[in-house]
Amino acid sequence: MNKQIIQSQLSSFKLDDVEIKIYLYLLENGPKTPLDLSRETSVNRSRIYRYLDRLKAKKLIEEVNVGRGITLKASNPNNLELLIMEKEQEVKIQRENLTNIVSELTSFQINQPKSIEIKYYHGTEGLKQMLWNHLAAKKEILVFGFENRNNIAGKAFAEKIRYEQVERKITKIEVENATDQGDYWYTSVPNWGTYYKSRYIPPRILDIKQYQVIYNDTISILSWGDGNKVGIEIENSPFVKMYKQIFWKFWEIAETYIQEGKRIEKSKKLKARKL
C-alpha cells in the first residue's frame, strides 16, 4: 500500500505527523535509541522525548534493553486495536453520563427573555452542526427544500441524521422544487416514508435556492449551492410564527401541483430510459 495512504489512515487514530514519522521509522528500521531517532528522523532532541512518551502511552512503541540504556522499538501493529477499544470505552462512559450532565448543565443556564438571537455557521462542519441542531425539534421540522442533505454534508452523515430523526419520531414536512416525491433513492433508512412528507411546487411559483428549516422557535437557513457553505439560525418566536404561516400557505398551494410533479417525473424517467 502507498505509504502516503498509510500515513493518512494512521492520522485517523489521532496520531500527528511527527508521531506517525517516528512510529513508521521504528517499524521499518528496528530498535533505536532516542538519540539515534532524533538524528535519523531530524526530530529535535529536546522534542523527541515528548513524542516518544505519547507513543508509549498509546502502546505503539515499547522500551527494550533498559539496563543498557533506553532503546525503543515499534510494538505489534495489532496494538492499534487497543486505541479503538479505549475510545469505545470512553464513548460508552460519556453516553452513560450524557443525560444526567445535560440536565445538570441546563439547570445552570440563565433563563432571560430574548427578543432575537442570531447564530452564524461556516464550512461543512458548520452545516453539519446545523443539521444536528434540527434534531432538537419537538415534533416536526418544516422545510423549504433545496437538493437534499446528502449534498450538504455527505451521505454518511445525512443518513445518520435521518436515522436519528426516525428514532426520535420527528416528522419532516417539505416543500421542494424536486419532483421525485415518494421515490426515496437517496436513503436506505428504514421507515423513512413514515416520518417524511413532501410536495412539489414549481419554481415559477416559488424558486427555492436555499435549504430552509423551521423548528421550535428557530429558522435555520443553509446555503451551499455556489460552493460557499454558510448558514444562519434565527431564534425569535413571533418571527418563526409568521414563517410557519408562510410555510403552511405554500404547502396548501403545492397540493395544486401534485399531478404536475408526477407528470414531470414520469417524463424525466421516460427520457432517461431512451438514453
C-alpha positions as CSV (number, residue, x, y, z in Angstrom):
1,M,0.0,0.0,0.0
2,N,1.1,3.5,-0.7
3,K,3.0,5.0,2.3
4,Q,1.0,8.2,2.0
5,I,-2.2,6.3,2.3
6,I,-0.9,4.5,5.4
7,Q,0.0,7.9,6.9
8,S,-3.4,9.2,6.2
9,Q,-5.0,6.2,7.8
10,L,-2.8,6.4,10.9
11,S,-3.9,10.1,11.4
12,S,-7.4,8.8,11.9
13,F,-6.1,7.2,15.1
14,K,-5.2,10.7,16.4
15,L,-1.5,10.5,15.6
16,D,0.1,13.7,14.5
17,D,2.7,13.8,11.6
18,V,5.7,13.5,13.9
19,E,4.3,10.6,15.8
20,I,3.5,8.8,12.5
21,K,7.0,9.5,11.2
22,I,8.7,8.0,14.4
23,Y,6.4,5.0,14.5
24,L,6.8,4.1,10.9
25,Y,10.6,4.6,11.1
26,L,10.8,2.2,14.0
27,L,8.7,-0.4,12.2
28,E,10.9,-0.2,9.1
29,N,14.3,0.1,10.8
30,G,14.1,-1.8,14.1
31,P,15.0,-0.6,17.7
32,K,16.7,2.7,18.1
33,T,17.9,4.9,21.0
34,P,16.2,8.3,21.4
35,L,19.5,9.9,20.3
36,D,19.6,7.8,17.1
37,L,15.9,8.5,16.4
38,S,16.5,12.3,16.8
39,R,19.4,12.2,14.4
40,E,17.9,9.9,11.8
41,T,14.4,11.4,11.7
42,S,15.5,15.0,12.1
43,V,13.3,15.5,15.1
44,N,14.9,17.9,17.6
45,R,16.4,16.1,20.6
46,S,14.6,18.3,23.0
47,R,11.2,17.3,21.4
48,I,11.8,13.6,20.7
49,Y,11.2,12.5,24.3
50,R,7.8,14.2,24.3
51,Y,6.7,12.3,21.2
52,L,8.1,9.0,22.5
53,D,6.1,9.4,25.7
54,R,2.9,9.9,23.6
55,L,3.6,6.8,21.5
56,K,4.4,4.8,24.7
57,A,1.1,6.0,26.2
58,K,-0.7,4.8,23.1
59,K,1.1,1.5,23.4
60,L,2.6,1.8,19.9
61,I,6.2,1.7,21.0
62,E,8.0,-0.1,23.9
63,E,11.3,0.1,25.7
64,V,13.8,-2.8,25.3
65,N,17.3,-3.4,26.8
66,V,16.5,-0.8,29.6
67,G,19.5,-2.0,31.6
68,R,22.0,-0.8,29.0
69,G,20.2,2.4,28.3
70,I,16.8,3.2,26.7
71,T,16.2,1.6,23.3
72,L,12.8,1.7,21.7
73,K,11.1,-0.4,19.2
74,A,7.7,-0.4,17.5
75,S,5.0,-2.5,19.2
76,N,2.9,-5.0,17.3
77,P,0.6,-3.1,14.9
78,N,-2.3,-5.0,16.4
79,N,-2.0,-2.7,19.3
80,L,-3.9,-0.1,17.2
81,E,-7.0,-2.1,18.2
82,L,-6.3,-1.1,21.8
83,L,-6.7,2.5,20.8
84,I,-10.1,1.7,19.4
85,M,-11.2,-0.2,22.4
86,E,-10.1,2.6,24.7
87,K,-12.0,5.1,22.6
88,E,-15.1,2.9,22.6
89,Q,-15.0,2.7,26.4
90,E,-14.6,6.4,26.6
91,V,-17.7,6.9,24.4
92,K,-19.7,4.4,26.4
93,I,-18.9,6.3,29.6
94,Q,-19.7,9.6,28.0
95,R,-23.0,8.3,26.7
96,E,-23.9,6.9,30.1
97,N,-23.3,10.3,31.7
98,L,-24.8,12.4,28.9
99,T,-28.4,12.6,30.0
100,N,-27.5,13.5,33.6
101,I,-24.8,16.1,32.7
102,V,-27.0,17.8,30.1
103,S,-29.8,18.1,32.7
104,E,-27.4,19.5,35.2
105,L,-25.8,21.9,32.8
106,T,-29.2,23.1,31.6
107,S,-30.1,24.0,35.1
108,F,-27.2,26.4,35.2
109,Q,-28.4,28.4,32.3
110,I,-29.9,31.8,33.0
111,N,-33.4,32.0,31.5
112,Q,-33.5,35.5,30.2
113,P,-36.2,36.6,27.8
114,K,-34.7,37.0,24.3
115,S,-36.0,39.3,21.7
116,I,-33.9,37.7,18.9
117,E,-30.8,35.6,18.7
118,I,-28.8,35.0,15.6
119,K,-26.0,32.5,15.1
120,Y,-23.7,32.1,12.1
121,Y,-22.0,28.9,10.8
122,H,-19.3,28.3,8.2
123,G,-18.0,25.4,6.2
124,T,-19.1,21.8,6.1
125,E,-18.6,21.3,9.8
126,G,-20.8,24.3,10.5
127,L,-23.6,23.0,8.3
128,K,-23.3,19.6,10.0
129,Q,-23.8,21.2,13.3
130,M,-26.9,23.0,12.0
131,L,-28.4,19.6,10.7
132,W,-27.7,18.1,14.1
133,N,-29.5,21.1,15.8
134,H,-32.6,20.3,13.8
135,L,-32.9,17.1,15.8
136,A,-33.9,19.3,18.8
137,A,-37.3,19.7,17.1
138,K,-40.1,18.7,19.5
139,K,-42.4,17.2,16.9
140,E,-41.8,18.2,13.3
141,I,-39.5,20.2,11.1
142,L,-40.9,22.3,8.2
143,V,-38.6,22.6,5.2
144,F,-38.3,24.6,2.1
145,G,-36.1,22.0,0.4
146,F,-33.2,22.6,-1.9
147,E,-31.5,19.5,-3.3
148,N,-31.0,17.1,-0.3
149,R,-29.0,16.7,2.8
150,N,-26.5,14.3,1.0
151,N,-25.2,17.4,-0.8
152,I,-24.8,19.4,2.4
153,A,-22.7,17.1,4.5
154,G,-22.1,13.8,2.6
155,K,-24.4,10.8,2.5
156,A,-23.0,9.0,5.6
157,F,-23.7,12.0,7.9
158,A,-27.0,12.7,6.2
159,E,-28.1,9.1,6.8
160,K,-27.1,9.4,10.5
161,I,-29.4,12.5,10.7
162,R,-32.3,10.7,9.0
163,Y,-31.8,7.7,11.3
164,E,-31.9,9.9,14.4
165,Q,-34.9,11.7,13.1
166,V,-36.8,8.5,12.7
167,E,-35.6,7.2,16.1
168,R,-36.9,10.4,17.7
169,K,-40.1,10.3,15.8
170,I,-39.7,13.7,14.2
171,T,-41.6,14.3,11.0
172,K,-40.0,16.2,8.2
173,I,-42.5,18.1,6.1
174,E,-41.0,19.5,2.9
175,V,-42.0,21.8,0.0
176,E,-39.5,21.5,-2.8
177,N,-38.8,22.1,-6.5
178,A,-37.8,18.4,-6.9
179,T,-40.4,16.1,-8.5
180,D,-39.4,12.7,-7.0
181,Q,-41.8,12.6,-4.1
182,G,-42.2,9.1,-2.8
183,D,-39.0,7.9,-4.6
184,Y,-36.5,7.7,-1.8
185,W,-33.5,6.9,-3.9
186,Y,-31.2,8.9,-1.7
187,T,-31.7,7.0,1.6
188,S,-31.8,3.4,3.0
189,V,-33.1,4.4,6.4
190,P,-35.9,2.0,7.5
191,N,-39.4,3.6,7.9
192,W,-38.2,6.9,6.3
193,G,-41.5,7.3,4.5
194,T,-43.4,7.2,7.8
195,Y,-41.6,10.4,9.0
196,Y,-41.3,12.2,5.7
197,K,-43.9,14.1,3.7
198,S,-43.2,16.3,0.7
199,R,-44.9,18.2,-2.0
200,Y,-43.7,19.6,-5.3
201,I,-44.0,23.3,-6.1
202,P,-43.0,24.7,-9.5
203,P,-40.1,27.2,-9.5
204,R,-42.3,29.7,-11.3
205,I,-44.4,29.8,-8.1
206,L,-41.6,29.6,-5.6
207,D,-38.0,29.3,-6.7
208,I,-36.1,27.7,-3.7
209,K,-32.4,28.4,-3.7
210,Q,-31.5,27.7,0.0
211,Y,-32.3,24.9,2.4
212,Q,-34.6,26.5,5.0
213,V,-35.8,24.7,8.1
214,I,-38.4,25.9,10.7
215,Y,-38.5,24.1,14.1
216,N,-39.4,25.1,17.6
217,D,-38.7,28.9,17.8
218,T,-35.9,28.7,15.2
219,I,-35.4,29.3,11.5
220,S,-32.4,27.7,10.0
221,I,-31.1,28.7,6.6
222,L,-28.3,26.7,4.9
223,S,-26.6,27.7,1.7
224,W,-24.1,25.8,-0.3
225,G,-25.1,25.9,-4.0
226,D,-22.4,28.4,-5.0
227,G,-19.7,26.4,-3.3
228,N,-19.6,28.7,-0.3
229,K,-21.0,26.8,2.6
230,V,-22.6,29.2,5.1
231,G,-25.6,29.1,7.5
232,I,-27.6,31.2,9.8
233,E,-30.0,30.4,12.7
234,I,-32.6,33.0,13.8
235,E,-34.4,32.3,17.1
236,N,-37.4,34.5,17.6
237,S,-40.9,33.2,18.4
238,P,-43.0,35.9,16.7
239,F,-40.8,35.7,13.5
240,V,-41.0,31.9,13.4
241,K,-44.8,32.0,14.0
242,M,-45.1,34.2,10.8
243,Y,-42.7,32.0,8.9
244,K,-44.7,28.9,9.8
245,Q,-47.8,30.6,8.4
246,I,-46.0,31.3,5.2
247,F,-44.8,27.6,5.0
248,W,-48.3,26.2,5.5
249,K,-49.7,28.6,2.9
250,F,-47.2,27.3,0.3
251,W,-47.9,23.7,1.5
252,E,-51.5,24.3,0.6
253,I,-50.6,25.9,-2.7
254,A,-48.3,22.9,-3.5
255,E,-51.3,20.5,-3.3
256,T,-52.5,22.0,-6.6
257,Y,-49.3,20.8,-8.4
258,I,-49.1,17.2,-7.2
259,Q,-50.2,15.8,-10.5
260,E,-47.9,18.2,-12.4
261,G,-45.0,17.0,-10.4
262,K,-45.9,13.4,-11.2
263,R,-46.1,14.1,-14.9
264,I,-42.7,15.9,-14.9
265,E,-41.1,13.0,-13.1
266,K,-42.7,10.4,-15.4
267,S,-41.4,12.3,-18.4
268,K,-37.9,12.5,-16.9
269,K,-37.8,8.8,-16.4
270,L,-39.0,8.0,-19.9
271,K,-36.3,10.2,-21.3
272,A,-33.7,8.5,-19.1
273,R,-34.7,5.1,-20.4
274,K,-34.3,6.2,-24.0
275,L,-30.7,7.4,-23.4
